[in-house]
């Protein structure tokens, strides 16, 4: 993967994480506790795998794209 592709992928992945976080906020206020816990667990797994398998790969190859660690 080249630098520009990595940056574009990172941007889309970060936007998807933001969307999942917003969905979780909606679920927290609108779902019964048992449904919310299922959604929370699923979203946590998705975000964790996304961070571990996509973002960390990008950041290892292009550390300057990791604005959080700076």
C-alpha positions in Angstrom: 0.0 0.0 0.0 1.3 3.5 -0.8 1.2 6.5 1.5 -1.8 8.2 -0.2 -3.9 5.0 -0.2 -3.0 4.4 3.5 -4.1 7.9 4.4 -7.4 7.5 2.5 -8.0 4.1 4.1 -7.2 5.5 7.5 -9.6 8.4 7.1 -12.5 6.1 6.1 -11.8 3.7 8.9 -11.7 6.5 11.5 -15.0 7.8 10.1 -16.5 4.4 10.4 -15.4 4.2 14.0 -17.0 7.5 14.7 -20.2 6.3 13.1 -20.2 3.2 15.3 -19.6 5.3 18.4 -22.6 7.5 17.5 -24.7 4.4 16.9 -23.8 3.1 20.3 -24.8 6.5 21.9 -28.2 6.2 20.2 -28.6 2.6 21.4 -27.7 3.5 24.9 -30.6 5.9 25.2 -33.2 4.0 23.1 -32.7 0.3 23.7 -33.5 -1.9 26.6 -30.4 -2.8 28.7 -30.0 -6.3 27.3 -30.2 -5.1 23.7 -27.8 -2.3 24.4 -25.2 -4.7 26.0 -25.3 -6.9 22.8 -24.8 -3.8 20.6 -22.1 -2.5 22.8 -20.2 -5.8 22.7 -20.6 -6.1 18.9 -19.4 -2.6 18.3 -16.5 -3.1 20.7 -15.4 -6.1 18.8 -15.7 -4.4 15.5 -13.7 -1.3 16.6 -11.1 -3.4 18.4 -10.5 -5.6 15.3 -10.5 -2.6 13.0 -7.9 -0.8 15.2 -5.7 -3.9 15.5 -5.9 -5.3 12.0 -6.2 -2.1 9.9 -5.0 1.0 11.7 -2.1 -0.6 13.4 -0.9 -2.0 10.1 -1.1 1.4 8.5 0.6 3.1 11.5 3.5 0.6 11.5 4.2 1.3 7.9 3.5 5.1 8.1 3.9 6.3 11.7 3.3 9.9 10.8 -0.3 9.0 9.9 -0.9 8.2 13.6 -2.0 11.6 15.0 -3.2 10.1 18.2 0.2 9.0 19.4 1.7 12.4 18.8 
